[in-house]
Amino acid sequence: MSVRKGQARLRGIAKVISSEGQLSDEDGVFLVTALRTIADGGDADTALGVKAKKGERKSDYARKTEFNKQLFFGWIATAMAPEDEEPHESGLGLSLKDAVAKGSPGWSNLPSDESLRRQWNDVRKQQKRNFTIETD
């Protein structure tokens, strides 16, 4: 299980407990097992399913950054599209450098313009103008 899925599961369990709802049998067994493991000296992150793999980030800031980058790269795809396409499909006809410079000041939690231009090269072939955001 990824760290994001583990965090989402714990958020869901916390929400049920805070609203005095009934935990599912599966979540109850999960919590009991995790707490016993932790009480016996086991690693809490591993027991709770939120142990980050090498290079994986688990902070809220990192999650928001990934979310905003998905939106921003959709903006880049639109900004770089030719101006002369169908009326509802036309873009701004900007270069990558101009699109990043024009769009990045309005976004929070994004890396530098230089990093965004480099990262665009990794996603440009699969980034569509109509896309679905992948969330937790």
DRENTORKOL-3810 file (N, C-alpha, C; in nm, 4 decimals):
REM DRENTORKOL-3810
@n.u->0.0855; n.v->-0.1171; n.w->0.0000; ca.u->0.0000; ca.v->0.0000; ca.w->0.0000; c.u->0.0904; c.v->0.1237; c.w->0.0000
@n.u->0.0551; n.v->0.2225; n.w->-0.0798; ca.u->0.1335; ca.v->0.3447; ca.w->-0.0833; c.u->0.1092; c.v->0.4262; c.w->0.0427
@n.u->0.2020; n.v->0.5163; n.w->0.0713; ca.u->0.1883; ca.v->0.6001; ca.w->0.1893; c.u->0.0620; c.v->0.6864; c.w->0.1794
@n.u->0.0279; n.v->0.7322; n.w->0.0604; ca.u->-0.0926; ca.v->0.8146; ca.w->0.0420; c.u->-0.2203; c.v->0.7353; c.w->0.0729
@n.u->-0.2242; n.v->0.6093; n.w->0.0285; ca.u->-0.3410; ca.v->0.5257; ca.w->0.0576; c.u->-0.3498; c.v->0.4961; c.w->0.2067
@n.u->-0.2352; n.v->0.4736; n.w->0.2696; ca.u->-0.2324; ca.v->0.4511; ca.w->0.4135; c.u->-0.2812; c.v->0.5735; c.w->0.4898
@n.u->-0.2367; n.v->0.6907; n.w->0.4459; ca.u->-0.2814; ca.v->0.8147; ca.w->0.5109; c.u->-0.4314; c.v->0.8348; c.w->0.4909
@n.u->-0.4796; n.v->0.8075; n.w->0.3710; ca.u->-0.6230; ca.v->0.8224; ca.w->0.3431; c.u->-0.7043; c.v->0.7267; c.w->0.4302
@n.u->-0.6537; n.v->0.6049; n.w->0.4484; ca.u->-0.7246; ca.v->0.5076; ca.w->0.5325; c.u->-0.7310; c.v->0.5556; c.w->0.6767
@n.u->-0.6185; n.v->0.6080; n.w->0.7275; ca.u->-0.6168; ca.v->0.6583; ca.w->0.8644; c.u->-0.7079; c.v->0.7800; c.w->0.8806
@n.u->-0.7122; n.v->0.8665; n.w->0.7786; ca.u->-0.8035; ca.v->0.9818; ca.w->0.7829; c.u->-0.9485; c.v->0.9342; c.w->0.7929
@n.u->-0.9813; n.v->0.8319; n.w->0.7149; ca.u->-1.1166; ca.v->0.7767; ca.w->0.7168; c.u->-1.1516; c.v->0.7162; c.w->0.8516
@n.u->-1.0581; n.v->0.6419; n.w->0.9104; ca.u->-1.0805; ca.v->0.5817; ca.w->1.0420; c.u->-1.0987; c.v->0.6912; c.w->1.1465
@n.u->-1.0150; n.v->0.7945; n.w->1.1411; ca.u->-1.0247; ca.v->0.9054; ca.w->1.2365; c.u->-1.1597; c.v->0.9754; c.w->1.2246
@n.u->-1.2065; n.v->0.9906; n.w->1.1021; ca.u->-1.3357; ca.v->1.0563; ca.w->1.0793; c.u->-1.4490; c.v->0.9743; c.w->1.1417
@n.u->-1.4453; n.v->0.8422; n.w->1.1235; ca.u->-1.5486; ca.v->0.7552; ca.w->1.1805; c.u->-1.5447; c.v->0.7616; c.w->1.3332
@n.u->-1.4246; n.v->0.7540; n.w->1.3904; ca.u->-1.4119; ca.v->0.7563; ca.w->1.5360; c.u->-1.4577; c.v->0.8905; c.w->1.5923
@n.u->-1.4186; n.v->1.0007; n.w->1.5266; ca.u->-1.4550; ca.v->1.1331; ca.w->1.5782; c.u->-1.6046; c.v->1.1601; c.w->1.5693
@n.u->-1.6712; n.v->1.0953; n.w->1.4748; ca.u->-1.8166; ca.v->1.1131; ca.w->1.4640; c.u->-1.8921; c.v->1.0062; c.w->1.5424
@n.u->-1.8168; n.v->0.9310; n.w->1.6245; ca.u->-1.8721; ca.v->0.8247; ca.w->1.7079; c.u->-1.9454; c.v->0.7184; c.w->1.6264
@n.u->-1.8962; n.v->0.6985; n.w->1.5031; ca.u->-1.9529; ca.v->0.5951; ca.w->1.4179; c.u->-1.8941; c.v->0.4590; c.w->1.4504
@n.u->-1.9451; n.v->0.3573; n.w->1.3848; ca.u->-1.8992; ca.v->0.2193; ca.w->1.4060; c.u->-1.7929; c.v->0.1851; c.w->1.3022
@n.u->-1.6760; n.v->0.1422; n.w->1.3482; ca.u->-1.5699; ca.v->0.0983; ca.w->1.2569; c.u->-1.6087; c.v->-0.0337; c.w->1.1926
@n.u->-1.5647; n.v->-0.0524; n.w->1.0702; ca.u->-1.5861; ca.v->-0.1816; ca.w->1.0055; c.u->-1.4993; c.v->-0.2852; c.w->1.0753
@n.u->-1.5358; n.v->-0.4120; n.w->1.0609; ca.u->-1.4560; ca.v->-0.5188; ca.w->1.1219; c.u->-1.3130; c.v->-0.5149; c.w->1.0710
@n.u->-1.2979; n.v->-0.4899; n.w->0.9416; ca.u->-1.1650; ca.v->-0.4846; ca.w->0.8804; c.u->-1.0795; c.v->-0.3732; c.w->0.9421
@n.u->-1.1378; n.v->-0.2544; n.w->0.9592; ca.u->-1.0636; ca.v->-0.1429; ca.w->1.0186; c.u->-1.0342; c.v->-0.1679; c.w->1.1657
@n.u->-1.1278; n.v->-0.2312; n.w->1.2366; ca.u->-1.1059; ca.v->-0.2642; ca.w->1.3775; c.u->-0.9895; c.v->-0.3601; c.w->1.3945
@n.u->-0.9862; n.v->-0.4644; n.w->1.3134; ca.u->-0.8757; ca.v->-0.5612; ca.w->1.3185; c.u->-0.7447; c.v->-0.4928; c.w->1.2823
@n.u->-0.7481; n.v->-0.4068; n.w->1.1813; ca.u->-0.6288; ca.v->-0.3325; ca.w->1.1392; c.u->-0.5738; c.v->-0.2499; c.w->1.2556
@n.u->-0.6604; n.v->-0.1746; n.w->1.3235; ca.u->-0.6155; ca.v->-0.0897; ca.w->1.4346; c.u->-0.5622; c.v->-0.1724; c.w->1.5515
@n.u->-0.6314; n.v->-0.2786; n.w->1.5869; ca.u->-0.5869; ca.v->-0.3632; ca.w->1.6978; c.u->-0.4503; c.v->-0.4221; c.w->1.6667
@n.u->-0.4333; n.v->-0.4746; n.w->1.5466; ca.u->-0.3050; ca.v->-0.5328; ca.w->1.5061; c.u->-0.1944; c.v->-0.4277; c.w->1.5072
@n.u->-0.2233; n.v->-0.3107; n.w->1.4520; ca.u->-0.1236; ca.v->-0.2038; ca.w->1.4462; c.u->-0.0841; c.v->-0.1582; c.w->1.5866
@n.u->-0.1811; n.v->-0.1402; n.w->1.6736; ca.u->-0.1513; ca.v->-0.0936; ca.w->1.8094; c.u->-0.0732; c.v->-0.1980; c.w->1.8882
@n.u->-0.1045; n.v->-0.3253; n.w->1.8692; ca.u->-0.0276; ca.v->-0.4317; ca.w->1.9359; c.u->0.1171; c.v->-0.4328; c.w->1.8857
@n.u->0.1337; n.v->-0.4167; n.w->1.7566; ca.u->0.2681; ca.v->-0.4140; ca.w->1.6974; c.u->0.3480; c.v->-0.2973; c.w->1.7543
@n.u->0.2856; n.v->-0.1818; n.w->1.7630; ca.u->0.3530; ca.v->-0.0632; ca.w->1.8165; c.u->0.3851; c.v->-0.0832; c.w->1.9640
@n.u->0.2905; n.v->-0.1383; n.w->2.0392; ca.u->0.3124; ca.v->-0.1634; ca.w->2.1822; c.u->0.4265; c.v->-0.2614; c.w->2.2055
@n.u->0.4479; n.v->-0.3532; n.w->2.1116; ca.u->0.5565; ca.v->-0.4505; ca.w->2.1228; c.u->0.6891; c.v->-0.3953; c.w->2.0708
@n.u->0.6907; n.v->-0.2668; n.w->2.0374; ca.u->0.8159; ca.v->-0.2034; ca.w->1.9937; c.u->0.8345; c.v->-0.1976; c.w->1.8443
@n.u->0.7331; n.v->-0.2355; n.w->1.7698; ca.u->0.7424; ca.v->-0.2293; ca.w->1.6240; c.u->0.7367; c.v->-0.0859; c.w->1.5726
@n.u->0.7759; n.v->-0.0686; n.w->1.4495; ca.u->0.7757; ca.v->0.0636; ca.w->1.3872; c.u->0.6325; c.v->0.1090; c.w->1.3617
@n.u->0.5968; n.v->0.2266; n.w->1.4140; ca.u->0.4594; ca.v->0.2766; ca.w->1.4021; c.u->0.4216; c.v->0.3041; c.w->1.2571
@n.u->0.5130; n.v->0.3626; n.w->1.1800; ca.u->0.4820; ca.v->0.3919; ca.w->1.0399; c.u->0.4506; c.v->0.2653; c.w->0.9611
@n.u->0.5284; n.v->0.1616; n.w->0.9848; ca.u->0.5050; ca.v->0.0351; ca.w->0.9156; c.u->0.3736; c.v->-0.0279; c.w->0.9619
@n.u->0.3501; n.v->-0.0284; n.w->1.0915; ca.u->0.2294; ca.v->-0.0900; ca.w->1.1464; c.u->0.1028; c.v->-0.0198; c.w->1.0977
@n.u->0.1094; n.v->0.1119; n.w->1.0818; ca.u->-0.0070; ca.v->0.1882; ca.w->1.0387; c.u->-0.0163; c.v->0.2025; c.w->0.8874
@n.u->0.0802; n.v->0.1482; n.w->0.8155; ca.u->0.0765; ca.v->0.1505; ca.w->0.6691; c.u->0.1105; c.v->0.2853; c.w->0.6087
@n.u->0.1924; n.v->0.3638; n.w->0.6789; ca.u->0.2300; ca.v->0.4952; ca.w->0.6264; c.u->0.3817; c.v->0.5116; c.w->0.6167
@n.u->0.4499; n.v->0.4007; n.w->0.6020; ca.u->0.5954; ca.v->0.4047; ca.w->0.5859; c.u->0.6264; c.v->0.4470; c.w->0.4425
@n.u->0.6974; n.v->0.5576; n.w->0.4283; ca.u->0.7308; ca.v->0.6093; ca.w->0.2957; c.u->0.8450; c.v->0.5288; c.w->0.2348
@n.u->0.8318; n.v->0.5004; n.w->0.1070; ca.u->0.9389; ca.v->0.4336; ca.w->0.0342; c.u->1.0447; c.v->0.5368; c.w->-0.0030
@n.u->1.1573; n.v->0.4923; n.w->-0.0493; ca.u->1.2650; ca.v->0.5824; ca.w->-0.0869; c.u->1.2145; c.v->0.6834; c.w->-0.1910
@n.u->1.2330; n.v->0.8103; n.w->-0.1612; ca.u->1.1918; ca.v->0.9160; ca.w->-0.2522; c.u->1.0468; c.v->0.9575; c.w->-0.2395
@n.u->0.9691; n.v->0.8837; n.w->-0.1622; ca.u->0.8264; ca.v->0.9141; ca.w->-0.1461; c.u->0.8092; c.v->1.0148; c.w->-0.0325
@n.u->0.7284; n.v->1.1142; n.w->-0.0563; ca.u->0.7034; ca.v->1.2179; ca.w->0.0440; c.u->0.5651; c.v->1.1960; c.w->0.1038
@n.u->0.5511; n.v->1.2312; n.w->0.2326; ca.u->0.4222; ca.v->1.2077; ca.w->0.2953; c.u->0.3623; c.v->1.3312; c.w->0.3612
@n.u->0.4230; n.v->1.4460; n.w->0.3415; ca.u->0.3689; ca.v->1.5665; ca.w->0.4037; c.u->0.2497; c.v->1.6208; c.w->0.3252
@n.u->0.1699; n.v->1.7025; n.w->0.3918; ca.u->0.0557; ca.v->1.7665; ca.w->0.3276; c.u->0.1042; c.v->1.8619; c.w->0.2182
@n.u->0.2170; n.v->1.9282; n.w->0.2429; ca.u->0.2741; ca.v->2.0196; ca.w->0.1446; c.u->0.3072; c.v->1.9446; c.w->0.0146
@n.u->0.3691; n.v->1.8277; n.w->0.0267; ca.u->0.4046; ca.v->1.7488; ca.w->-0.0913; c.u->0.2794; c.v->1.7019; c.w->-0.1655
@n.u->0.1756; n.v->1.6650; n.w->-0.0921; ca.u->0.0504; ca.v->1.6220; ca.w->-0.1547; c.u->-0.0133; c.v->1.7364; c.w->-0.2321
@n.u->-0.0157; n.v->1.8550; n.w->-0.1723; ca.u->-0.0726; ca.v->1.9716; ca.w->-0.2399; c.u->0.0106; c.v->2.0120; c.w->-0.3615
@n.u->0.1423; n.v->1.9986; n.w->-0.3507; ca.u->0.2294; ca.v->2.0306; ca.w->-0.4630; c.u->0.1993; c.v->1.9400; c.w->-0.5817
@n.u->0.1854; n.v->1.8104; n.w->-0.5586; ca.u->0.1543; ca.v->1.7173; ca.w->-0.6674; c.u->0.0194; c.v->1.7493; c.w->-0.7307
@n.u->-0.0786; n.v->1.7811; n.w->-0.6487; ca.u->-0.2106; ca.v->1.8170; ca.w->-0.6981; c.u->-0.2030; c.v->1.9427; c.w->-0.7857
@n.u->-0.1354; n.v->2.0461; n.w->-0.7353; ca.u->-0.1244; ca.v->2.1712; ca.w->-0.8103; c.u->-0.0440; c.v->2.1546; c.w->-0.9388
@n.u->0.0557; n.v->2.0672; n.w->-0.9363; ca.u->0.1328; ca.v->2.0436; ca.w->-1.0592; c.u->0.0457; c.v->1.9799; c.w->-1.1668
@n.u->-0.0443; n.v->1.8901; n.w->-1.1290; ca.u->-0.1344; ca.v->1.8296; ca.w->-1.2272; c.u->-0.2212; c.v->1.9370; c.w->-1.2920
@n.u->-0.2751; n.v->2.0269; n.w->-1.2116; ca.u->-0.3560; ca.v->2.1355; ca.w->-1.2655; c.u->-0.2721; c.v->2.2285; c.w->-1.3525
@n.u->-0.1533; n.v->2.2609; n.w->-1.3032; ca.u->-0.0665; ca.v->2.3542; ca.w->-1.3747; c.u->-0.0252; c.v->2.2983; c.w->-1.5108
@n.u->0.0054; n.v->2.1709; n.w->-1.5173; ca.u->0.0463; ca.v->2.1129; ca.w->-1.6454; c.u->-0.0710; c.v->2.1086; c.w->-1.7441
@n.u->-0.1936; n.v->2.1001; n.w->-1.6938; ca.u->-0.3104; ca.v->2.1147; ca.w->-1.7812; c.u->-0.3173; c.v->2.2552; c.w->-1.8386
@n.u->-0.2859; n.v->2.3544; n.w->-1.7551; ca.u->-0.2792; ca.v->2.4938; ca.w->-1.7999; c.u->-0.1712; c.v->2.5096; c.w->-1.9070
@n.u->-0.0559; n.v->2.4487; n.w->-1.8851; ca.u->0.0541; ca.v->2.4585; ca.w->-1.9808; c.u->0.0110; c.v->2.4005; c.w->-2.1157
@n.u->-0.0547; n.v->2.2849; n.w->-2.1132; ca.u->-0.1008; ca.v->2.2228; ca.w->-2.2381; c.u->-0.1940; c.v->2.3166; c.w->-2.3138
@n.u->-0.2821; n.v->2.3837; n.w->-2.2434; ca.u->-0.3752; ca.v->2.4778; ca.w->-2.3066; c.u->-0.3028; c.v->2.6023; c.w->-2.3545
@n.u->-0.2145; n.v->2.6555; n.w->-2.2724; ca.u->-0.1423; ca.v->2.7778; ca.w->-2.3089; c.u->-0.0531; c.v->2.7573; c.w->-2.4313
@n.u->-0.0010; n.v->2.6368; n.w->-2.4485; ca.u->0.0882; ca.v->2.6095; ca.w->-2.5617; c.u->0.0136; c.v->2.5666; c.w->-2.6877
@n.u->-0.1136; n.v->2.5360; n.w->-2.6758; ca.u->-0.1918; ca.v->2.4932; ca.w->-2.7925; c.u->-0.2026; c.v->2.6087; c.w->-2.8922
@n.u->-0.2098; n.v->2.5770; n.w->-3.0206; ca.u->-0.2205; ca.v->2.6821; ca.w->-3.1221; c.u->-0.3476; c.v->2.7656; c.w->-3.1046
@n.u->-0.3388; n.v->2.8907; n.w->-3.1450; ca.u->-0.4527; ca.v->2.9825; ca.w->-3.1324; c.u->-0.5623; c.v->2.9544; c.w->-3.2341
@n.u->-0.5278; n.v->2.8910; n.w->-3.3432; ca.u->-0.6223; ca.v->2.8775; ca.w->-3.4543; c.u->-0.7044; c.v->2.7484; c.w->-3.4533
@n.u->-0.7146; n.v->2.6807; n.w->-3.3407; ca.u->-0.7980; ca.v->2.5611; ca.w->-3.3326; c.u->-0.9445; c.v->2.6029; c.w->-3.3204
@n.u->-1.0333; n.v->2.5039; n.w->-3.3128; ca.u->-1.1761; ca.v->2.5323; ca.w->-3.2993; c.u->-1.1984; c.v->2.6306; c.w->-3.1841
@n.u->-1.3060; n.v->2.7088; n.w->-3.1892; ca.u->-1.3280; ca.v->2.8144; ca.w->-3.0890; c.u->-1.3166; c.v->2.7687; c.w->-2.9437
@n.u->-1.3712; n.v->2.6535; n.w->-2.9116; ca.u->-1.3668; ca.v->2.6082; ca.w->-2.7724; c.u->-1.2394; c.v->2.5310; c.w->-2.7423
@n.u->-1.1584; n.v->2.5101; n.w->-2.8414; ca.u->-1.0376; ca.v->2.4310; ca.w->-2.8242; c.u->-0.9103; c.v->2.5138; c.w->-2.8408
@n.u->-0.9213; n.v->2.6385; n.w->-2.8836; ca.u->-0.8008; ca.v->2.7150; ca.w->-2.9151; c.u->-0.7222; c.v->2.7478; c.w->-2.7881
@n.u->-0.5919; n.v->2.7533; n.w->-2.8066; ca.u->-0.5030; ca.v->2.7848; ca.w->-2.6963; c.u->-0.4500; c.v->2.9263; c.w->-2.7086
@n.u->-0.3395; n.v->2.9515; n.w->-2.6407; ca.u->-0.2785; ca.v->3.0839; ca.w->-2.6437; c.u->-0.1582; c.v->3.0912; c.w->-2.7366
@n.u->-0.1100; n.v->2.9768; n.w->-2.7828; ca.u->0.0037; ca.v->2.9743; ca.w->-2.8741; c.u->0.1339; c.v->3.0198; c.w->-2.8109
@n.u->0.1499; n.v->3.0013; n.w->-2.6790; ca.u->0.2709; ca.v->3.0450; ca.w->-2.6097; c.u->0.3802; c.v->2.9395; c.w->-2.6169
@n.u->0.5032; n.v->2.9846; n.w->-2.6026; ca.u->0.6151; ca.v->2.8912; ca.w->-2.5887; c.u->0.6112; c.v->2.8352; c.w->-2.4461
@n.u->0.6852; n.v->2.7284; n.w->-2.4213; ca.u->0.6888; ca.v->2.6691; ca.w->-2.2882; c.u->0.7380; c.v->2.7713; c.w->-2.1861
@n.u->0.8438; n.v->2.8407; n.w->-2.2187; ca.u->0.9015; ca.v->2.9390; ca.w->-2.1260; c.u->0.7999; c.v->3.0480; c.w->-2.0926
@n.u->0.7299; n.v->3.1004; n.w->-2.1942; ca.u->0.6305; ca.v->3.2055; ca.w->-2.1715; c.u->0.5097; c.v->3.1531; c.w->-2.0940
@n.u->0.4661; n.v->3.0309; n.w->-2.1246; ca.u->0.3506; ca.v->2.9723; ca.w->-2.0556; c.u->0.3810; c.v->2.9535; c.w->-1.9069
@n.u->0.4988; n.v->2.9040; n.w->-1.8746; ca.u->0.5360; ca.v->2.8838; ca.w->-1.7343; c.u->0.5481; c.v->3.0182; c.w->-1.6635
@n.u->0.6135; n.v->3.1148; n.w->-1.7290; ca.u->0.6321; ca.v->3.2466; ca.w->-1.6673; c.u->0.4980; c.v->3.3168; c.w->-1.6441
@n.u->0.4056; n.v->3.3009; n.w->-1.7365; ca.u->0.2754; ca.v->3.3666; ca.w->-1.7252; c.u->0.1863; c.v->3.2969; c.w->-1.6215
@n.u->0.1931; n.v->3.1661; n.w->-1.6134; ca.u->0.1025; ca.v->3.0913; ca.w->-1.5273; c.u->0.1494; c.v->3.0687; c.w->-1.3858
@n.u->0.2788; n.v->3.0547; n.w->-1.3624; ca.u->0.3262; ca.v->3.0136; ca.w->-1.2305; c.u->0.3018; c.v->3.1133; c.w->-1.1175
@n.u->0.3011; n.v->3.2449; n.w->-1.1397; ca.u->0.2783; ca.v->3.3351; ca.w->-1.0253; c.u->0.1432; c.v->3.3161; c.w->-0.9557
@n.u->0.0447; n.v->3.2642; n.w->-1.0242; ca.u->-0.0871; ca.v->3.2460; ca.w->-0.9641; c.u->-0.1048; c.v->3.1166; c.w->-0.8877
@n.u->-0.0030; n.v->3.0329; n.w->-0.8796; ca.u->-0.0148; ca.v->2.9008; ca.w->-0.8173; c.u->0.0720; c.v->2.8932; c.w->-0.6932
@n.u->0.0229; n.v->2.8231; n.w->-0.5926; ca.u->0.1040; ca.v->2.8010; ca.w->-0.4725; c.u->0.1588; c.v->2.6587; c.w->-0.4758
@n.u->0.2567; n.v->2.6353; n.w->-0.3922; ca.u->0.3158; ca.v->2.5011; ca.w->-0.3759; c.u->0.3739; c.v->2.4464; c.w->-0.5054
@n.u->0.4333; n.v->2.5298; n.w->-0.5881; ca.u->0.4968; ca.v->2.4819; ca.w->-0.7102; c.u->0.6469; c.v->2.5044; c.w->-0.7026
@n.u->0.7239; n.v->2.4179; n.w->-0.7693; ca.u->0.8682; ca.v->2.4401; ca.w->-0.7749; c.u->0.9007; c.v->2.5613; c.w->-0.8623
@n.u->1.0273; n.v->2.5891; n.w->-0.8799; ca.u->1.0708; ca.v->2.7041; ca.w->-0.9594; c.u->1.0289; c.v->2.6875; c.w->-1.1058
@n.u->1.0275; n.v->2.7986; n.w->-1.1783; ca.u->0.9924; ca.v->2.7942; ca.w->-1.3208; c.u->1.0853; c.v->2.7003; c.w->-1.3976
@n.u->1.2120; n.v->2.7037; n.w->-1.3637; ca.u->1.3100; ca.v->2.6172; ca.w->-1.4308; c.u->1.2756; c.v->2.4692; c.w->-1.4086
@n.u->1.2409; n.v->2.4341; n.w->-1.2851; ca.u->1.2034; ca.v->2.2952; ca.w->-1.2541; c.u->1.0753; c.v->2.2557; c.w->-1.3267
@n.u->0.9790; n.v->2.3480; n.w->-1.3323; ca.u->0.8532; ca.v->2.3188; ca.w->-1.4015; c.u->0.8768; c.v->2.2926; c.w->-1.5501
@n.u->0.9657; n.v->2.3698; n.w->-1.6117; ca.u->0.9959; ca.v->2.3475; ca.w->-1.7545; c.u->1.0614; c.v->2.2111; c.w->-1.7747
@n.u->1.1505; n.v->2.1730; n.w->-1.6831; ca.u->1.2142; ca.v->2.0408; ca.w->-1.6921; c.u->1.1104; c.v->1.9305; c.w->-1.6722
@n.u->1.0225; n.v->1.9475; n.w->-1.5726; ca.u->0.9229; ca.v->1.8452; ca.w->-1.5429; c.u->0.8195; c.v->1.8330; c.w->-1.6549
@n.u->0.7943; n.v->1.9419; n.w->-1.7257; ca.u->0.7000; ca.v->1.9373; ca.w->-1.8379; c.u->0.7471; c.v->1.8356; c.w->-1.9414
@n.u->0.8766; n.v->1.8273; n.w->-1.9632; ca.u->0.9302; ca.v->1.7328; ca.w->-2.0614; c.u->0.9010; c.v->1.5878; c.w->-2.0227
@n.u->0.8822; n.v->1.5621; n.w->-1.8938; ca.u->0.8495; ca.v->1.4267; ca.w->-1.8480; c.u->0.7015; c.v->1.3931; c.w->-1.8679
@n.u->0.6148; n.v->1.4945; n.w->-1.8657; ca.u->0.4704; ca.v->1.4683; ca.w->-1.8706; c.u->0.4043; c.v->1.5128; c.w->-2.0006
@n.u->0.4748; n.v->1.5815; n.w->-2.0857; ca.u->0.4125; ca.v->1.6454; ca.w->-2.2024; c.u->0.3433; c.v->1.5485; c.w->-2.2973
@n.u->0.3934; n.v->1.4274; n.w->-2.3101; ca.u->0.3325; ca.v->1.3325; ca.w->-2.4040; c.u->0.2014; c.v->1.2743; c.w->-2.3514
@n.u->0.1886; n.v->1.2607; n.w->-2.2201; ca.u->0.0638; ca.v->1.2061; ca.w->-2.1668; c.u->-0.0313; c.v->1.3138; c.w->-2.1136
@n.u->0.0161; n.v->1.4381; n.w->-2.1001; ca.u->-0.0700; ca.v->1.5455; ca.w->-2.0489; c.u->-0.1663; c.v->1.5928; c.w->-2.1564
@n.u->-0.2954; n.v->1.5790; n.w->-2.1289; ca.u->-0.3980; ca.v->1.6244; ca.w->-2.2212; c.u->-0.4589; c.v->1.7520; c.w->-2.1673
@n.u->-0.5297; n.v->1.8217; n.w->-2.2533; ca.u->-0.5960; ca.v->1.9439; ca.w->-2.2095; c.u->-0.7214; c.v->1.9119; c.w->-2.1291
@n.u->-0.7873; n.v->1.8039; n.w->-2.1627; ca.u->-0.8987; ca.v->1.7522; ca.w->-2.0829; c.u->-0.8432; c.v->1.6341; c.w->-2.0057
@n.u->-0.8398; n.v->1.6440; n.w->-1.8737; ca.u->-0.7741; ca.v->1.5427; ca.w->-1.7958; c.u->-0.8451; c.v->1.5234; c.w->-1.6631
@n.u->-0.8078; n.v->1.4173; n.w->-1.5937; ca.u->-0.8630; ca.v->1.3851; ca.w->-1.4623; c.u->-0.7525; c.v->1.4003; c.w->-1.3599
@n.u->-0.7837; n.v->1.4672; n.w->-1.2503; ca.u->-0.6878; ca.v->1.4852; ca.w->-1.1436; c.u->-0.6871; c.v->1.3598; c.w->-1.0571
@n.u->-0.5679; n.v->1.3073; n.w->-1.0289; ca.u->-0.5554; ca.v->1.1921; ca.w->-0.9420; c.u->-0.5373; c.v->1.2411; c.w->-0.7992
@n.u->-0.6323; n.v->1.2080; n.w->-0.7132; ca.u->-0.6259; ca.v->1.2507; ca.w->-0.5731; c.u->-0.6089; c.v->1.1298; c.w->-0.4831
@n.u->-0.5941; n.v->1.1588; n.w->-0.3546; ca.u->-0.5794; ca.v->1.0494; ca.w->-0.2557; c.u->-0.7065; c.v->0.9702; c.w->-0.2430
END
